Every structure is written in structure tokens, then in C-alpha cells.
């Protein structure tokens, strides 16, 4: 067998070993070090060196070298574009063969690595057709068959390029996923943070302050208030402004399920725990580990289920349905209810010990009728959201429409207001919502001159607009706002607001 054939066989064996190294589930640095060892041990190519191009500066940075005696050096070395022999290889984009390093003026010798009497081969590492990502270099032990040696090093560089290309593609996907995650987090904070809760009345300002304070700690929170007041929005704001905002936020309406399903939903179940349990399932508490769980309508649960709920809130422990293993979780609990829990406890329908566990930090949501001054800003906010749902259609509400909205008692609170505005937007052909459009939603029938309670006033308001009605009531009651408010079935705050926005000059009698 001649010398060339022997060399080719050794190179084929080395190429196989390189491919094995590149298929290992290890990091890029470990793979590159393994390749340099193979070049030295199997292919008689010493002083292997790998340099990768920095994407920001285009400079070459030496990431891996191996001396002929097997001792790795980690001396940091960089080559600017076109600098020295390494920079020339990257710029030229082709393999360069030097028969004797001592005779090459472009060789800088920064690494103190190479034997000046031996040859040198450097091959570019190319991803695809155009992207040059680095240089692979080594010294053959002699100057024989340098053309064959150069082609072998090019093949190794091509194998490395595939691995580098795959790695960079994975890194880019990871960066894209991280950017998407950060964007989603910002979107969640924007959509569910304080900016998503509208209100400037003293009652709402107190709510905001409580939310800011409680968000700093892992305290259990009980949000109380009528249906439709925005309790879930407050729970969102607490979670996304807390230290566990990066964790999961899991929600469950406790009134939507019977006890047996509620237990499985919250605590999970083992395979075969009951008919239909064909596999193990994690419950909401387990899914919410290191995050927050929001239990809406907590007052609708039975005392039997409340006992099981008390354990996990108190100890952080629970068992899956049908399971024997006790699991532990770290979850912040936010509960909400529209019931009077004190009365429920007194009646024996709600466990007193659970009540005290939940009521660590109560937040009371005011009814919309108690903060009618927020309706103009709320209406604008809700219309913006409705506009997005309708494909970005421009929507505008006139002052006459706002005044009509402010005369309603809003038993359904903010949810009812949003539904009314959505109906109005649908009924408005040009997106302009005025008194007539609001009336078309059926709201005017509910707020006739008899008022929301249905009580008839003692004087005739037929044919009067709103300003005239308020003035008439004030005149009849001696310009006492509280009495005029009762006459019109309003609260004192409501009539005071109307006096201001309708520019009514109060008389002193």
C-alpha cells in the first residue's frame, strides 16, 4: 500500500471520528476540542486551532487551540478582518496552504503555537454559500501531499460548519422565543396591569393603593364586591405587578362546577380514580406552583369542600383524587366573592376558619353606581377595547350619550356598561354614539323619569331636558342638593356631578 493510500485511509477514519464527535449531545466548545484531538491523534495534524467570527464586529476570536504536546492553551486572541494570515483566510474565503511558516510574512505567531519549520493549512468554515463563520487551521507533520491534506481539512471544516449553522439556528430560535416571551410579558402587564383599571374616584384610588401594597407581598387576598365590578381585573393587576409575575396565573370559577368535579379540577386525579379518569391529571393548584391561583366565587363552595381547600391554603399540601402521595406547592391565593361572607359564616354555610384564612387582606370593589364620575373615562376605555374587537373601527361617544349613561343605576356594574356600549357600537352605522344610539340599546326605558327604582316624582318633568329637570328639582327643594337628589332618585354625588357638568349656578336661599 503506497503512502497516499495509507494517508487517505487515516483521513477517512478521522472524518468518521469527527462525525461521531459532532453527533454527541454536548456543547459546541466540547465538540471543537474533541475535533482538534482527533486531528492530532488520527490525522497527524498538530497545533489545531479554531477561531469563530464575532457577528457584531466581524473579528475572529480564537475559541479553541491544542498544542502538539496535547496541552490546551486558553490565551485570548483576536484577529481583526484582514489581519495576519487568519484574517486573510477569512477575507479570501478559501483555503490557504503555506509550505513553511517561517517563509510567510503574513504569519503573526501570536499564539506561540506553531513550528516555523513546518507547513500550515487554514480553511474557512462556511455556512451555506455565503456566510463565513470562522477558520480551522493546523500543521501537518511534514510537507508531503499538502494538496490532499488541504482537501481533508476542508472536509472537516464543512462538517464543523453544519454543526455551527445548526447551533446558531437554535440560538436564534431561543433568542426569538425569549423576545416573544418578553413581549408577551409586557403585553400581559399592559393588558392586565394598573392601566387596565379605570377610575379616579376616592373609592377607586383606595383600591389602587391597596393593590400596590399587597402586590409586594405573598399575602392571601380576598376581593369583595358585586358581580361585574372588575374583581378579576384586580386579581390580574396583583399578579402581574408581584414578584411571582413570571410564574403561572391560573383561574377557576368555583361556582361553575359541582363539588366532585371541583375537587378534581383543583387538586388533580390519579388514573382510575373514578369512572372516566383514564390518565393522571394535574390540578389547578399544581399547575399554579410558583405562581398565583385566582378562585372566583369562593362563597359558592360547600363546607365539605371548604375543609379540603383550607388544608392547601394553610399547609400548602394536597392529595390528588384517588392518590396516596401528599404533594406540596407554593402558590399565592387570590379569592373573590360577591357574597356577604360574614352572614354566610353566621348561617353555617361558610367555614369560619377558612374565612379568616382568606380574609387576610380584603379589597372591596365599589359598585359602579357609587362612582358614576368614572363613567366618562370608563366609556372611552371600553370603546377602545370594543373598537379593537371590531377590527379597529373608529368609535366616538358624544356628551349626550355620556349624560344618559350617568343616569342609569347600573345593577350589572362595569360588565353591564361594556355590554351596553358594545350594543351601541353595533347599532351605530358611523361609529358615533349619542343619546339616541344609547336609547336604542333599551337603556332609556330603564331610566325613565320615574328613575331606576320606579318611584314616580311628585312633579311633572314631561318635555324637559336633563338640565331643566335638575333645575326644577332644585327649585322645588329650596336648592338643597340632597333633597333634589331624592326627588330625582339620585345619590347626592350624582346630582352634584350633574350640577357641575351642566353648568348650573346654585342659588342660596
N, C-alpha and C positions, 0 to 999 in steps of 0.2 A: 504494500500500500504506500503510495507516494505521500510526500509531506502535505500537499494541498488537500488531498482526500482526508487525511487524518485531521487537518485543521477544520474542514467543513463538518466532519462528524462531531468534533468537540463543540463547534458553534451551534449545531442543531441541538445537541444535548443542553447547552447553555440556554438556548431560546426556550426549550421546553421548561427548564427550571424557572426562567423568568416569568413565563406564563403562569406557572403554579404559584409563584410569589404574588403576582398581581391578583390572583383569584382568592387570596386569603382574606378573611374578614378583619383586616387590621387597618390602621390609619395609613395615610399616604406616606408619611415620613418613614414608618417602619418598612413599607414596601420598597421605597427607594434605597434604603440602606441594604436591604436584602439583595437587591439587584446588583449593587456595587460589589457585594461579596461574591456573587455568582460570577461576575466579570473577572474578578481576580482569581478565584479558585478553579473555575471551569473553562475559562476562555483566554487565560494568560494576558489579561489586560489590567494593568496595575493603575494605582493612583486615580481611581474613578472619582468623578466629580459631577454633581447635578446642580444646576442653577435654574431657578424659575423666574419668569418675568413678573415684576410688580405691575398690576393692572393700572394703578394710579400714575406711576412715574415712568413706566417702560424700562426701568433699570433692571438688571439681572441681579438676583440675590442668591448667593451660594447657600443651598439648604442642606447639602449632604456631600461629604468627601470621605475618602478612605485611602489611607497611606498604604504603601506597598507592604509594610510590615503588619497590616491589619489594624493599626491604631487609628481610630477616627479622630479627626480634628473638628472642633466646632467654632473655629475662628470666624467671626462675622466678616464677610467680604461682599462688596457690591461692585458691579460694573455698570457704568452709565452707557447709554446707547452709543455704539461705535467705539467704545473704549477698549483698547487691548484686543487680543485675539478672540476673547469670549464675546465682546461686543460686536466684533466684526462678523463672527459666525451668525449671530442673531440678525444683524442688519442684512447680511448677504442671503440668509435663508437657505444656505446649502452647506454640505459637509466640507470641512477644510482638513487636509492631511499635511502635516509637517514632518519631513523625514528626520530632522534633527532639531530639537527645540533651541539649542544654542545658536543656530543659524537664523532664527526667526525674530526680526526686530520688533514685531508687534506683541511678542510674548512678554507679559509684565512680571510673572512669577510672584504674585502677591501671596499665594498660599504656602510657598516654600515646599511644595509638594512633589514637583516633577524632577526627574533625572534629565539634566540638559543634554546628555548624550543619546537619549532615546527618542523615538518618534512620538508624535502627538496626533490624536484624531479627535475632532469635535463635530458633533452632529446636532442640528436644530431639532427641537421637539415641536412638531407641528400638529395642531388640532384642526381637522378639516383641511381645506385647501389653502386658506389664507392666514389663519391665526397661529402665530409663533408664540409658544408659551415658555420656552426655556432651551437649555443646551445640555447635552450629555457629552462628557469628554473622558478620555482615558489614554494610557500609554501602553502600546504593545511592547512585549518584552524584547522584540527585535524589529528590524526594518523589512523583514521578508513578507511578501504577499500583502502589502499595505492596501491594495485595492479591495481584496477580499475582506480584510479586517474592517475597512471603512463601510462596506455594504452590511456587514454584520452589525456594526454599531448603529447604523441607520435603522435596521430592523428592530433593534432593542428600543431605540428612540421612538419608533412608531408604536410599539406596544405600550410604552410609558405614556405616549400622547393619548391613547384611548382611555387609559385609567385616569389621567389628569382631566380629560374632557368630561368623562362621566362624573368625576368628583366635583368639578366646577359646576356642572349642570345641577347636581344635587345641592351644592351650596347655594346656587342661585334660587332653586326652589325653596330652600329653607329660608333664605332672605325674603323671598316673595311671601311665604307663609307668615313670617314674623311681621312683615309690613302690613299684611292683611289683618293679622291678629291685632296689631296696634291700632289700625284704622277702625276695626270693629269695636275695640275698647273705647276709643274716642267717640265713636258713634253711639255706643251704649251710654256713656257718660252724658253725651249731649242730649240724647233722647229720653234718658231716664234720670237725669240729674236735676239740680235745682231749677235749671232753665225750663224744665218741662212742667213746673208747677207755678201757676199764675196766681198772684194775689198780693195786694198792698194794704189790705185792711189790718187793723191791730190783731185780730184773731189769727189771720194767716201769718203775720210776722212772728207771732209767738210760736206757731208750728215750725216755721223755718229755723228759728233759733234752737228749738228742741232737737230738730233733725240734725243740725250741725253739731250739736253737743253729743248726741247719742251715737253719731256715726264714728266718733273717735274711739269708742269702746266696743267690747263684745257683749254688751248688755242685751238681755231679752227685752223686746219691745212689744207693747200691746197698743195697736192703733184702733181707736174707737170713733164711731160716727155713723150717721145714716148711710144707707146704700146710695152709691153714686157720688159720694163726696170726694173720692180720689184717694182712698186708703192704699190701693195698690201702687199708685204713683209715689206715695210717701215711702212705701217699702222699697221700691226701686231706688229712690234717692238715697236712702240709708245705706243700702248695699253698695251701690256704685260710688259712694263717697267714703267708704270704710276701708280698713286695712285688708279686708278679705275680698276686695273688689275683683282681684284676679282669679278668685275661686268661683265655683258654680253658684248660680242663683236659681233655686228650684221652687216652683209654686204649686200649691194644691188648694182647691176649693173643697173644704171639708163637708160642705152641705150637698155636694154633688154625688156622694157615694154612701151606700149603707155601711154599717159597722164592719161587716166581714170583708168587704172589698176595700174599705178604707184602711184596715189594718194591713192587708197585703200590699196595698199601694204605698203606704208609708214605710213599712218595715221589710217588705220583700217576702218571698216564699221559696221554700225548697222544692225540688222536683218531687211530684207525687204528694204534696202537702194536702191537696184537695182535688176534686174532680176538675180536670182541665189544666192542672199545673204540670204541663208536660216537660218543663225545664226550670232550672233555678232562675230566679229573677231578683235583681237588686231593687230595694225600695227607695223612695224619695230621700229619706234621711241618709242612706248610704251614698246615693248619688250626690248629695249636697255636702259631703265631707270636705272640710277646709273652706267651706263657703257659707251660704245663707239659705235657710228654708223659710218660705212665706206660707203660713197656714191661714188662709182666708176663711171667714165664717166659722171660727173656732167655737163659737157659742152653740152651734148646731150639733155638736157631738154628744154622744151618750155618756153617762157617768162610768159605764164599764170600759169604754174606750179611753176615757179621760185618765183612768188609772194607768193604762199602758203608756199613754203619752207623758204622764208625769215622770215615769221612770227615765225615759230618754232625755227629757229636759233637765231632770235633776242629776242623773248619773252619767249621761252620755252613752248609755248602754241599751241594747235591744236584742231580741232574738227574731230571726226570720220565722214566718209562719211555717210550722212543721219542722223547724230546726232545733238543734240542741246546743249549738255553739253561740256563746254570747259575743256580740260584736260591739266595738267601741267606735264612736265617731266624734269629731269636733265640729259642731255646727252651730251657727248663730240662728236663733229662732226669732222670727217676727210674726206675730199673730194679729189678726184683725177680727172685729166683730161689730155688728150693728145692734146687738142685744145689750140690755142693762144687766151686766153680769152680777152685780150686787143683788139684784132681785132674783136672778137665777140661782145664786148660792143660797139665798134665804128660802127659796122654794124647794131646795134639794135637787135641782136639775143640773147644777154645775158644782164640781168638787171645790171646796174652799181651798185645799192645799194647792191645787192646780191654779186656781185664780191668783193666789199670791205669788206663785212661781212665774206666771205670765205678766202680772201687773207690776213688774219691776220698774219699767219706765213707760207710763201711759202717755199717749199723744192723742188729743181729742181734735177731730176734724170738724170744723164748723159747717153747718148746713149752708147752702147757697143763699137761702132767704135771709141769713144772718150777715151776709157780706155782699149785698146787692151792688155795692160800689165797685166790686171786682168784675161785674158783668161786661162792661165795655172792653176791658183788656182780655178777659176770657174769650169773648166772642171773636175778637181779632185772632187770638191764638188758635182757637178751634177752627176758624175758617181757613187759616193757613194749612192746617193739617188736612182738612177736607179738600182743599184745592190740590194738594199733592195726591190725594186718593183719586181725584178726578182728572189726573193727567196734567197737572199744572195749570188748570183753568183759572183765570183771574176771578177772584170773588171780592165783593165790596159790600159792607153793610152801612146803611145810612143811619143818621141820628134818629130819625123817626122809628126805625126798626129797633134800635137800642132802647129807646124810651118804652116801647111796647114790651120788650123783653124784661125790663126792670119793673114792670107792673105785675109780673107773674109771681106766684108763691113758690114755684119750683119744688114740688114734693119729690121729684126724681133727681134733684140736685144737678151736678155738672153733667152727669150722663144724659139726663133729660134735655139739658141745654144743647148738648152736642147733637142729639138726635133731631131736635127742632131745627138747628142750623143746617144739618145735612138735608132735611126735607126741604127747607127753604132754598138751598143751593140747587137742588134738583128742579124745583118749581120756577126758578128764575131763569128765563131764556138768555139774558145777557150777563148774568153773574152779579147783578146789582140787587141787593136785598134791602127792601124798605118796609114800611109798616104794612103795606098791602100784601107783600110776599109772606111776611111773618104771619099775618092773619090767615092766609091761605093754608097754613100748616095746621089750623084748628086752634091755635093759641088764643085768638081773640075771644072765642066763645067761652074759654075758661076764665078770662079776666074781664068779664062784662062789668058794667057799672055797679053790679051787686058785689063785686070783689070776689076774691078766691074762696071765701067761706060761704058765699051765697047769701049773706045778710044784706037786706035792702037798705040803702041810705035813707035818711029822713028828709032829704030834699032832692029836687029834680035836677039831674045832670044832663038831660037829653039835649043833644045838639052842641054840647061844649067840647072843646078840645082839652087836652090834658092840663095845660096851663090854666085855663079858665076853671077847670074842676078844682084844682088845688087852691086857687084864689077864693073860689066860692066857699070851700070848706073852711079856709082860714077866716074869712069874714064872718061866717056863721058862728065860729067858736071863739070870736074875740082875738084872733090872730095868735092863738095858743097852739103851737105845732103838735103837741102830744094829743090834744083833743081832736084836732083836724085829722090826724093820722088815724085815730079810732073811727072817725066818721067815714073815712075812705078805706077802712080795713087795711091800713098800712102800719108799719112799725115807725116809731119816731125817727129812726135813722133813715128810713126810706123817704119820708116826706122832707126831711132836712136836705137830702141829696137832690130831690126834685126842686126845692126852693132855690138851690144853688145853680143847677144846670138850666133851669127855666128862667133864671134871672128875675126872680120875684123879689121885690123890695118889701121887706117886712115892716109892718106898722106897729107902733107902740100905743097901746090904749090904756 
